[in-house]
Every structure is written in C-alpha cells, then in structure tokens.
Amino acid sequence: MHAPGSSTNSSGSALQEVRVGAPITCQTRTMPGFHHVELWIANLAEARTDWGWLLQQLGFVLDSEWPDGQSWSAGDAYLTFTLSPNLSDPVHDRRRAGLNHLAFRGGSRTEVDAIMESASDHGWAQLYSERYPHAGGAQHYAGWLENAAGFKVEIVADHEAADDADALPSQAP
C-alpha cells in the first residue's frame, strides 16, 4: 500500500516524490550541481577557437589539454571537449534527442552585453537577436549563441536588485 499521491514504477515499487527546486541528496551528501560535462566534437581546432574564447569570457580556465581534447574548469566543475573514435555522426543537431543547449552564468548585464557584442568575431552567431535580451521572458536577461558546429549556449545575467526596476513590465493575465 502506498501513501496517497505516491507513484509506483513498472515493478510496483514505490517511487520517492521529489520536490522541484529541492536539493537531491545521495545518502548524507548534498549534490548541488554537475561534476563535469563532456561534449564529443568533430573539430578540435574549431572548438579551441570558439569555445576557448567563450569560456575565457565566462571565467573558465584551461585545465588540461591532450591531442584529442581539452578540459576547462570553473569552480568544482569542468567542461571537456573530446574527439572520440566512437563518434557516430560528426554533425551535432541540437534539435535531435540529446543536448539542446548549455546555459552559463554570464555575470552582470554589462558583461553579458559585452559577450554578445563580441561573439560574432569569435565564431558564434546570435540567436533570437530581435528579442535580445528578453527572449526568455521579461524577467530573464540572457543571450543565445550558436557556433558553426551547431552547439547552442545561453549566457544568463546575474539577477541583480537593479534588474527588478529595469525589467520589462509583465503582461497582465
């Protein structure tokens, strides 16, 4: 017998309810974020150029490099780019099942604006430019970029007290 509102999996075992926004715990340790993300790429030279520029702007540091890849770190997490011999298709398509985009903390609005202004000089095309910086909604200050390999990133401004006064007015329901 299960508590009201609980769910079961296909074998009939009870599933634990997880509140959205609540930290996920594993035994007694809280898991606040990613350890690392690994992206398989088809062109390492291109990734070194466009991703290298972007990650430096975002405060990442080149942590390690080898003939078939490199890792960039920020805090306790890192992002790895790898040329894999097991790559089944050299073309990344964010519209297929899998990774759609990576969202990065971009700092202040001024810092996000500077990245967006310079991105096209470093291999990134701006997406949704007609709605920048509020393509994600009136309270969300961010820019979206896509590189030649088809990887999409979102650069999100920190929420600042001044943001509330500067935000676009919300539409009444």
C-alpha positions as CSV (number, residue, x, y, z in Angstrom):
1,M,0.0,0.0,0.0
2,H,1.3,3.4,-0.9
3,A,0.6,6.8,0.5
4,P,-2.0,9.0,-1.3
5,G,-0.3,10.8,-4.2
6,S,2.7,8.5,-4.4
7,S,3.7,6.7,-7.5
8,T,5.0,3.3,-8.4
9,N,7.4,2.1,-11.1
10,S,6.7,-0.7,-13.6
11,S,7.7,-3.3,-11.0
12,G,5.2,-1.9,-8.4
13,S,7.9,-0.4,-6.1
14,A,7.1,2.9,-4.5
15,L,8.8,5.9,-6.0
16,Q,10.1,8.8,-3.8
17,E,8.4,12.1,-4.5
18,V,11.0,14.8,-5.3
19,R,10.0,18.5,-4.9
20,V,11.1,20.7,-7.8
21,G,13.9,23.0,-6.5
22,A,14.7,20.8,-3.6
23,P,18.3,19.6,-3.4
24,I,18.8,16.0,-4.3
25,T,20.6,14.0,-1.7
26,C,22.6,10.8,-2.0
27,Q,23.0,9.1,1.3
28,T,24.1,12.1,3.5
29,R,25.8,14.2,0.9
30,T,24.0,17.1,-1.0
31,M,24.7,17.1,-4.7
32,P,24.5,20.8,-5.8
33,G,25.4,20.6,-9.4
34,F,27.4,18.9,-12.2
35,H,30.8,17.3,-11.7
36,H,31.6,17.7,-15.4
37,V,30.1,17.7,-18.8
38,E,31.8,16.0,-21.8
39,L,31.0,17.1,-25.3
40,W,32.1,15.0,-28.2
41,I,33.2,17.2,-31.1
42,A,34.2,16.7,-34.7
43,N,36.7,19.5,-35.0
44,L,39.1,20.2,-32.1
45,A,40.8,23.2,-33.8
46,E,37.5,24.9,-34.2
47,A,36.4,24.1,-30.6
48,R,39.7,25.5,-29.3
49,T,39.0,28.8,-31.1
50,D,35.3,29.4,-30.5
51,W,34.7,27.6,-27.2
52,G,38.1,28.7,-25.9
53,W,37.2,32.4,-26.4
54,L,33.7,32.0,-24.8
55,L,34.9,30.0,-21.8
56,Q,37.6,32.5,-21.1
57,Q,35.0,35.3,-21.2
58,L,32.9,33.3,-18.7
59,G,35.8,32.8,-16.2
60,F,36.7,29.2,-17.1
61,V,40.4,28.2,-17.1
62,L,42.0,25.8,-19.5
63,D,42.8,22.9,-17.1
64,S,44.3,20.2,-19.3
65,E,44.9,19.6,-23.0
66,W,45.8,16.4,-24.9
67,P,46.0,15.6,-28.6
68,D,42.3,14.6,-28.8
69,G,40.7,17.1,-26.4
70,Q,40.8,19.6,-23.6
71,S,39.1,20.4,-20.3
72,W,38.1,23.8,-19.0
73,S,37.3,24.3,-15.3
74,A,35.3,26.7,-13.2
75,G,35.0,26.1,-9.5
76,D,34.5,22.4,-8.8
77,A,33.1,21.5,-12.3
78,Y,34.7,21.2,-15.7
79,L,33.7,21.0,-19.3
80,T,35.6,18.6,-21.6
81,F,35.8,18.6,-25.4
82,T,36.8,15.2,-26.9
83,L,37.4,13.9,-30.4
84,S,36.0,10.4,-29.9
85,P,36.8,7.5,-32.3
86,N,33.3,6.3,-31.4
87,L,31.6,9.4,-32.8
88,S,28.6,8.0,-34.9
89,D,27.9,11.3,-36.7
90,P,30.2,14.3,-37.0
91,V,27.2,16.7,-37.1
92,H,25.7,17.9,-33.9
93,D,22.0,18.7,-34.1
94,R,20.5,20.4,-31.1
95,R,17.0,19.6,-32.3
96,R,17.5,15.8,-32.0
97,A,17.2,14.0,-28.8
98,G,20.1,14.8,-26.6
99,L,21.7,18.1,-25.7
100,N,19.8,21.2,-26.8
101,H,22.0,23.9,-25.1
102,L,24.3,24.7,-22.2
103,A,23.3,27.7,-20.1
104,F,26.2,29.6,-18.4
105,R,26.2,32.3,-15.7
106,G,27.4,35.4,-17.6
107,G,27.9,37.9,-14.8
108,S,26.3,41.3,-14.9
109,R,24.1,42.6,-17.7
110,T,27.0,44.7,-18.9
111,E,29.2,41.6,-19.1
112,V,26.5,39.6,-20.9
113,D,26.1,42.5,-23.4
114,A,29.9,42.6,-24.0
115,I,30.0,38.9,-24.7
116,M,27.0,39.1,-27.1
117,E,28.6,42.1,-28.9
118,S,31.9,40.3,-29.5
119,A,30.7,36.8,-30.1
120,S,30.4,37.1,-33.9
121,D,34.1,37.9,-34.1
122,H,34.9,34.6,-32.4
123,G,32.8,32.0,-34.2
124,W,29.4,32.5,-32.6
125,A,26.1,33.6,-34.2
126,Q,23.5,35.4,-32.1
127,L,20.1,33.7,-32.0
128,Y,16.8,35.5,-31.3
129,S,18.5,38.9,-31.7
130,E,15.2,40.6,-32.3
131,R,14.2,39.7,-28.8
132,Y,17.5,40.2,-27.0
133,P,18.0,40.4,-24.1
134,H,14.5,39.1,-23.0
135,A,13.9,36.2,-25.4
136,G,13.4,34.0,-22.3
137,G,10.8,36.4,-20.8
138,A,10.6,39.9,-19.3
139,Q,12.4,38.8,-16.0
140,H,15.1,36.8,-17.7
141,Y,18.2,38.7,-19.1
142,A,20.1,36.4,-21.4
143,G,21.6,35.9,-24.8
144,W,21.7,32.8,-27.0
145,L,24.5,31.9,-29.3
146,E,25.3,29.1,-31.8
147,N,28.6,28.1,-33.2
148,A,29.4,26.6,-36.7
149,A,29.2,23.1,-35.2
150,G,25.6,23.7,-34.2
151,F,26.2,23.9,-30.4
152,K,23.8,26.4,-28.7
153,V,24.7,28.3,-25.5
154,E,22.7,30.6,-23.3
155,I,24.5,33.4,-21.4
156,V,22.5,34.4,-18.4
157,A,22.9,37.6,-16.5
158,D,23.1,37.5,-12.7
159,H,19.9,38.6,-11.0
160,E,20.7,42.0,-9.5
161,A,18.5,44.3,-7.4
162,A,18.5,46.8,-10.2
163,D,17.2,44.2,-12.6
164,D,13.8,44.4,-11.0
165,A,13.4,48.1,-11.8
166,D,14.8,47.7,-15.3
167,A,12.8,44.7,-16.4
168,L,10.2,44.9,-19.0
169,P,6.7,45.1,-17.4
170,S,4.9,41.8,-17.3
171,Q,1.7,41.3,-19.2
172,A,-1.5,41.2,-17.2
173,P,-3.1,37.7,-17.4
